């Protein structure tokens, strides 16, 4: 607990510009080296390192330093093989996509995609190892991941509570300045699209925590409401439509699971009432209407031109899809860009799934989709378990959100995959134990001349 508080305090301090410019490198190097003294605090920092600001003009990002710190501790404690042992479900499942995608990208002269995948896979496997080293405390580990993601809201609350000058360690002239009146709020690390998905994950966790628990309590309700009150305003202040849409899909998914599992109760309506209460309280109090004014005007203009609720994305999605069709088997097709005129180097497909297709064609997209769906397919049979249902709902928010932006480099999806992979193991272990007992009974019955009992 002490180490977790140290990590949280260190990460929050980096969001104040005065401390950031003077102490960013010592703080981040220190956190990378010492946060992995315990598995829980290490996992917390591994998650937080994806949303806190990077040190300027330093060759390594804070996320890369965090993974390096993880390896240092594994080597020091003699647990280096845990990465491959507990990360086996992840790296075995992703291997076909990695081989195909990295191979095709190399063939097309892209040397960065394979390195990006290696780093992402290592991050997910590191999470699986940390969960196992924590004694498989899955709920605590998911909570640590969520606390790390929640730190993305620091810039929002620094501005709204007038706590000082916040850190913005990116090109604000290009991506937008969050301190301007009515502007969409971003994070210390990047623009508004980097704030929406983490807040959607936290909001989904708050709703799911209250709704999926077998025994409802006022304490669970108060914790959920507090988390919603902290995370929902930043989500709306970001103006990130992808984050809001992914949260809606997560709630629908949780509702479907509850009906199929026979656990439907008044919990979800109460959770929705809590969301409405937070909105009514904070919409004008925190100026959320001002942040959405620009987005609503932009949505109306784009929707009139493109005729879709996801206006502003269809141009990129259409161009990327045509690029995949241009080379459907091996990827690398020509993309005819119909947006980002004058800034073509900034163009992206705004969908991780389409990115997989651009790199490896339809085979690459299919292999990536299989990898993405694996946790849901693996854990669906355990949907009646509250913790599994909670984790799956959070995971669904993540995989929907990466469909609305190019997020192969965003690690919340890979971290959640690593968390979910540990939940695969109990089911596998039970199956193997049943099979072993069955063989033992058959062997004993054969030795005694008796027929084995039918189960």
C-alpha positions in Angstrom: 0.0 0.0 0.0 2.8 2.4 0.9 4.5 1.8 -2.5 1.2 2.3 -4.3 0.8 5.7 -2.6 4.3 6.7 -3.5 3.7 5.8 -7.1 0.4 7.8 -7.2 2.0 10.8 -5.5 4.9 10.8 -7.9 2.7 10.5 -11.0 0.4 13.3 -9.8 3.3 15.6 -9.1 4.4 15.3 -12.8 1.1 17.0 -13.8 2.2 20.3 -12.3 4.4 22.2 -14.8 6.8 23.6 -12.2 7.7 20.2 -10.8 7.6 18.5 -14.2 10.2 20.8 -15.8 12.6 20.4 -12.8 12.2 16.8 -11.6 10.5 14.8 -14.4 13.5 12.6 -15.2 14.5 11.8 -11.5 10.9 11.0 -10.6 10.3 8.8 -13.6 13.6 6.9 -13.3 13.0 6.5 -9.6 9.5 5.2 -10.1 10.7 2.8 -12.9 13.3 1.4 -10.6 11.5 1.2 -7.3 7.8 0.7 -8.1 8.3 -3.0 -9.0 9.4 -3.7 -5.4 5.9 -5.2 -5.1 3.8 -6.7 -7.9 0.8 -4.4 -7.2 2.6 -1.1 -7.2 4.6 -2.3 -10.3 1.4 -3.0 -12.2 0.0 0.3 -11.1 3.0 2.1 -12.5 3.1 0.0 -15.7 -0.5 1.3 -16.3 0.2 4.9 -15.2 3.3 5.1 -17.5 0.9 4.9 -20.5 -0.9 8.2 -19.5 1.7 10.4 -17.6 3.9 12.8 -19.6 7.2 11.7 -21.1 10.5 13.4 -20.2 11.4 15.9 -22.9 14.4 15.2 -25.1 15.0 11.8 -23.5 15.6 8.8 -25.7 13.2 6.6 -23.7 9.5 7.2 -23.0 8.2 6.6 -19.5 6.4 3.5 -20.7 9.7 2.1 -22.0 11.5 3.0 -18.8 8.7 1.2 -16.8 9.2 -2.1 -18.8 13.0 -1.7 -18.3 12.4 -1.4 -14.6 10.3 -4.5 -14.6 13.1 -6.5 -16.3 15.6 -5.2 -13.8 13.6 -6.5 -10.8 12.8 -9.8 -12.5 16.6 -10.4 -13.0 17.4 -9.3 -9.5 14.9 -11.6 -8.0 15.5 -14.5 -10.3 12.0 -14.5 -11.8 12.9 -13.6 -15.4 11.3 -16.8 -16.7 7.9 -15.8 -15.2 7.5 -13.5 -18.2 7.4 -16.5 -20.6 5.7 -18.8 -18.2 2.7 -16.7 -17.2 2.7 -14.7 -20.4 2.4 -17.9 -22.5 -1.4 -17.6 -23.3 -0.7 -14.1 -24.7 2.4 -14.7 -26.7 1.1 -18.0 -28.1 -2.2 -16.4 -29.2 -0.6 -13.3 -30.7 2.2 -15.3 -32.4 0.4 -15.8 -35.8 -0.5 -12.1 -36.0 3.0 -11.1 -35.0 4.7 -13.4 -37.5 2.4 -12.3 -40.4 2.1 -8.6 -39.5 5.8 -8.1 -38.7 6.8 -10.1 -41.8 4.6 -8.1 -44.1 5.7 -4.8 -42.6 9.3 -5.7 -43.2 8.5 -6.7 -46.7 7.0 -3.3 -47.3 10.0 -1.6 -45.7 8.4 -0.7 -42.4 10.8 -1.5 -39.6 8.8 0.1 -36.8 5.6 -2.0 -36.7 7.4 -5.2 -35.5 9.2 -3.3 -32.8 6.0 -1.8 -31.7 4.4 -5.2 -31.4 7.4 -6.6 -29.5 7.1 -3.8 -26.9 3.3 -4.3 -26.6 3.6 -8.0 -26.2 6.3 -7.6 -23.5 4.0 -5.2 -21.7 1.1 -7.6 -21.7 3.3 -10.6 -20.6 4.8 -8.4 -17.8 1.3 -7.8 -16.5 0.5 -11.5 -16.5 3.7 -12.2 -14.6 3.0 -9.5 -12.0 -0.5 -10.8 -11.4 0.9 -14.3 -10.8 3.5 -13.0 -8.5 0.8 -11.1 -6.5 -0.8 -14.5 -5.7 -3.4 -14.2 -8.5 -5.1 -11.3 -6.7 -7.0 -10.5 -9.8 -9.4 -7.9 -8.4 -6.6 -6.0 -6.7 -4.6 -6.1 -9.9 -7.5 -4.8 -12.0 -8.0 -2.0 -9.5 -4.3 -1.1 -9.7 -4.6 -0.9 -13.5 -7.6 1.3 -13.2 -6.0 3.7 -10.7 -3.1 4.0 -13.2 -5.5 4.8 -16.0 -7.4 7.2 -13.8 -4.3 9.4 -13.5 -5.1 10.7 -17.0 -7.7 12.9 -15.4 -5.2 15.0 -13.5 -5.0 17.8 -16.0 -8.8 18.1 -16.1 -9.1 18.5 -12.4 -6.1 20.8 -12.1 -7.8 23.2 -14.5 -11.3 22.9 -13.0 -10.1 23.3 -9.4 -7.6 26.0 -10.3 -4.7 24.2 -8.7 -1.9 25.7 -10.8 -0.4 25.4 -14.3 -0.8 21.9 -15.7 1.8 20.0 -17.7 1.2 19.6 -21.5 4.3 17.8 -22.8 3.4 17.8 -26.5 3.0 20.1 -29.4 -0.1 22.1 -28.3 0.0 24.3 -31.4 -0.6 21.2 -33.5 -2.8 19.1 -31.2 -4.6 21.8 -29.2 -4.2 23.6 -25.9 -6.5 22.4 -23.1 -6.2 25.6 -21.2 -8.0 27.7 -23.9 -11.6 28.6 -23.1 -14.0 26.0 -24.4 -11.3 23.7 -25.8 -11.6 20.0 -25.5 -9.6 18.7 -22.5 -6.6 16.4 -23.0 -4.0 14.9 -20.8 -0.5 15.9 -19.8 0.8 13.4 -22.4 -1.5 14.2 -25.4 -4.7 15.6 -26.7 -8.4 14.8 -25.9 -8.3 11.4 -27.7 -5.9 10.2 -25.1 -8.2 11.2 -22.2 -11.4 9.6 -23.5 -10.6 5.9 -23.5 -9.0 5.7 -20.0 -12.0 7.6 -18.5 -14.4 5.2 -20.3 -12.5 2.3 -18.7 -12.8 3.8 -15.2 -16.5 4.7 -15.7 -17.2 1.1 -16.9 -15.3 -0.3 -13.9 -17.4 1.8 -11.5 -20.7 0.8 -13.0 -19.6 -2.8 -13.3 -18.2 -3.0 -9.8 -21.6 -2.0 -8.3 -23.7 -4.0 -10.7 -21.8 -7.2 -10.9 -21.2 -7.8 -7.2 -23.3 -10.7 -5.9 -24.3 -8.7 -2.8 -25.1 -5.0 -3.2 -24.1 -2.7 -0.4 -24.2 1.0 0.3 -20.4 1.0 0.5 -20.1 -0.5 -3.0 -22.6 2.1 -4.2 -20.7 5.0 -2.6 -17.4 3.8 -4.1 -18.9 3.5 -7.6 -20.5 6.9 -7.3 -17.3 8.5 -6.2 -15.4 6.9 -9.2 -18.1 8.1 -11.6 -18.0 11.6 -10.2 -14.3 11.7 -10.7 -14.1 10.1 -14.2 -17.3 11.0 -16.0 -16.7 14.8 -16.2 -13.2 14.3 -17.7 -14.7 11.9 -20.2 -17.3 14.4 -21.3 -14.8 17.3 -21.1 -12.6 15.4 -23.6 -15.3 15.4 -26.2 -14.1 12.0 -27.3 -17.0 10.3 -29.0 -15.1 7.0 -29.3 -14.8 6.9 -25.5 -18.5 7.6 -25.0 -19.6 5.0 -27.6 -17.3 2.3 -26.1 -18.7 3.0 -22.6 -22.2 2.6 -24.0 -21.3 -0.8 -25.6 -19.7 -1.9 -22.3 -22.9 -1.2 -20.4 -25.0 -3.1 -23.0 -22.5 -6.0 -22.8 -22.8 -6.1 -19.0 -26.6 -6.0 -19.2 -26.6 -8.9 -21.6 -24.3 -10.9 -19.3 -26.5 -10.3 -16.3 -29.6 -11.4 -18.2 -27.9 -14.6 -19.5 -26.5 -15.3 -16.0 -29.8 -14.8 -14.3 -28.4 -12.0 -12.2 -30.5 -9.1 -13.5 -31.5 -6.7 -10.7 -32.1 -3.1 -10.0 -28.4 -2.5 -9.9 -28.0 -1.3 -13.5 -30.9 1.2 -13.3 -29.4 2.5 -10.1 -26.1 2.9 -11.8 -27.6 4.7 -14.7 -29.4 7.0 -12.2 -26.0 7.7 -10.6 -24.6 8.6 -14.0 -27.6 11.0 -14.6 -27.0 12.6 -11.2 -23.3 13.2 -11.9 -24.2 14.7 -15.3 -26.9 17.0 -13.8 -24.5 18.2 -11.0 -21.4 18.7 -13.2 -22.7 19.8 -16.6 -22.7 23.5 -15.8 -20.7 23.5 -12.6 -17.6 22.3 -14.4 -18.3 24.0 -17.7 -18.8 20.7 -19.6 -21.4 22.4 -21.9 -18.6 24.8 -23.0 -16.3 21.9 -24.1 -19.1 20.2 -26.0 -20.2 23.4 -27.8 -17.2 23.1 -30.2 -17.8 19.4 -30.6 -21.5 19.7 -31.3 -20.8 22.4 -34.0 -18.1 20.2 -35.6 -20.4 17.1 -35.4 -23.2 19.0 -37.2 -20.9 20.2 -39.9 -19.3 16.8 -40.5 -22.6 14.9 -40.2 -24.2 17.1 -42.8 -21.2 16.4 -45.1 -20.8 12.7 -44.4 -24.2 11.6 -43.1 -23.0 9.5 -40.1 -22.9 9.8 -36.3 -19.2 9.0 -36.4 -18.6 12.0 -38.8 -14.9 12.9 -39.0 -13.8 9.3 -39.0 -15.6 8.0 -42.1 -13.1 9.7 -44.5 -10.2 8.0 -42.9 -12.0 4.6 -42.5 -13.1 4.7 -46.1 -9.6 5.5 -47.4 -8.0 2.8 -45.2 -10.6 0.2 -46.4 -9.8 1.0 -50.0 -6.1 0.7 -49.2 -6.7 -2.8 -47.8 -8.7 -3.7 -51.0 -5.8 -2.4 -53.0 -3.6 -5.2 -51.6 -6.0 -7.6 -49.7 -3.6 -10.6 -49.3 -0.3 -9.1 -48.1 -1.2 -5.5 -47.2 0.8 -2.4 -48.1 -1.8 -1.1 -50.5 -1.9 2.5 -51.6 -4.1 4.8 -49.5 -5.8 7.6 -51.4 -6.0 10.2 -48.6 -9.1 12.4 -48.7 -8.4 14.2 -45.4 -5.5 15.9 -43.6 -4.8 18.0 -46.7 -1.5 19.8 -46.3 -0.6 17.5 -43.3 -0.6 14.1 -45.0 2.1 12.9 -42.7 -0.4 13.2 -39.8 -2.9 10.9 -41.6 -4.0 7.7 -39.8 -6.8 5.3 -40.3 -8.3 6.0 -36.8 -9.0 2.3 -36.3 -6.5 -0.3 -35.0 -8.3 -3.0 -36.8 -7.9 -1.2 -40.2 -4.3 -0.6 -39.3 -3.8 -4.4 -39.0 -5.4 -4.8 -42.4 -3.2 -2.1 -44.0 -0.1 -3.9 -42.7 -1.1 -7.5 -43.4 -4.2 -7.4 -45.6 -7.3 -9.5 -44.7 -5.1 -12.3 -43.2 -3.5 -9.8 -40.8 -6.9 -8.3 -39.9 -8.4 -11.7 -39.3 -5.5 -12.8 -37.1 -5.6 -9.6 -35.1 -9.4 -10.0 -34.6 -8.9 -13.6 -33.4 -6.4 -12.3 -30.9 -8.7 -9.6 -29.7 -11.7 -11.9 -29.2 -9.7 -14.7 -27.5 -10.3 -13.5 -23.9 -14.1 -13.2 -24.5 -14.3 -16.6 -26.1 -12.2 -18.1 -23.4 -14.0 -16.6 -20.4 -17.5 -16.5 -21.8 -18.3 -19.9 -20.1 -17.4 -18.2 -16.7 -19.7 -15.2 -17.3 -21.7 -16.0 -14.2 -18.7 -15.3 -12.0 -19.0 -11.6 -11.0 -15.3 -10.8 -11.2 -15.1 -12.3 -14.7 -18.2 -10.4 -15.9 -16.7 -7.2 -14.5 -13.3 -7.8 -16.2 -15.0 -8.7 -19.6 -17.1 -5.5 -19.6 -13.9 -3.4 -19.0 -12.1 -5.3 -21.7 -14.9 -4.8 -24.2 -14.7 -1.0 -23.6 -11.0 -1.2 -24.5 -11.5 -3.3 -27.7 -14.3 -1.0 -28.9 -12.3 2.1 -28.2 -9.3 0.9 -30.2 -11.7 0.6 -33.2 -12.2 4.3 -33.2 -8.5 5.4 -33.2 -5.1 4.1 -34.2 -4.2 2.6 -30.9 -1.8 -0.3 -31.5 0.7 1.7 -29.4 -1.8 2.3 -26.6 -1.2 -0.4 -23.9 -4.6 -0.5 -22.1 -5.7 -3.2 -24.4 -2.5 -5.3 -24.0 -2.5 -4.8 -20.3 -6.1 -6.0 -20.0 -5.3 -9.0 -22.2 -2.5 -9.9 -19.8 -4.9 -9.6 -16.8 -7.6 -11.7 -18.6 -5.1 -14.4 -19.5 -4.5 -15.2 -15.8 -8.3 -15.8 -15.5 -7.9 -18.5 -18.3 -5.7 -20.6 -16.0 -8.2 -21.7 -13.3 -10.5 -23.2 -15.9 -7.6 -25.0 -17.6 -6.3 -26.2 -14.2 -9.7 -27.6 -13.3 -10.0 -29.4 -16.6 -6.5 -30.9 -16.2 -7.2 -32.0 -12.6 -10.5 -33.7 -13.6 -8.7 -35.5 -16.5 -5.9 -36.6 -14.1 -8.4 -37.9 -11.5 -10.3 -39.7 -14.3 -7.1 -41.5 -15.5 -6.2 -42.3 -11.9 -9.6 -43.8 -11.2 -9.4 -45.8 -14.5 -6.0 -47.1 -13.6 -7.1 -48.1 -10.1 -10.2 -49.8 -11.3 -8.3 -51.7 -13.9 -5.7 -52.9 -11.3 -8.5 -54.0 -9.0 -10.5 -55.7 -11.8 -13.4 -53.2 -11.4 -15.1 -50.9 -13.8 -14.5 -47.2 -13.3 -17.3 -45.2 -11.8 -19.4 -43.2 -14.3 -19.3 -39.4 -13.6 
